[in-house]
Amino acid sequence: KPQGADSLLLDVATGAALVPSAAAFPDFRDANFDPDGRYAVLRDHADIAQAFRVDGWQALGPRVRIGNPTAFNLGPGARYAISGNATGNELLVYSVPDFTLAWTATLDAGPSAWDFDPTGTRIVLGLGNGQVVLLDCEARTTRALHPSPSAWIPLVRFVTDGSAVIAVSEDGSVMQWSLPAGSLRAPA
């Protein structure tokens, strides 16, 4: 399952972990970074979060109580962040940097894998029941991609340019759908 907490970003030149100073973010607990490490959501021990640009630890928005989500991921460019909920069948989509709840997507089953597209506005989910679902954060829509794999989905990915989605199921099958149509390209 995606964890989305306690992420670590290392400076490859020095091997040091990149963490904020106490002045930038007191009572630092954990961090979650966008895919290229330019942005981070920092959380303290009271579950207060704040979005930052990592270079120089520049705050992007206010400190906001977000609670203790079951998982938390920041999309590319820090436009949206997602977290699961305790029941497992809802995905909370937040607008960053102010963490207003933009949308709650109700799912048929809990997510077992997820990935943001390169723009950070779409999310592909693999669900525990074998479904693959595409979420559009801007339009606030969900769409199941068909046909669905026949088993639990441990891995989903957008291709580099966002023009297709790939899912790998527990039984080893690989499927690819073209976007925006959502048509099956081929079992790969």
Secondary structure by P-SEA (a helix, b strand, c coil): cccccbbbbbcccccbbbbbccccccccccccccccccbbbbbccccbbbbbccccccccccccccccccbbbbcccccbbbbbcccccbbbbbccccccccbbbbbccccccccccccccbbbbbcccbbbbbbbccccbbbbcccccccccccccccccccbbbbbcccbbbbbbccccccccccc
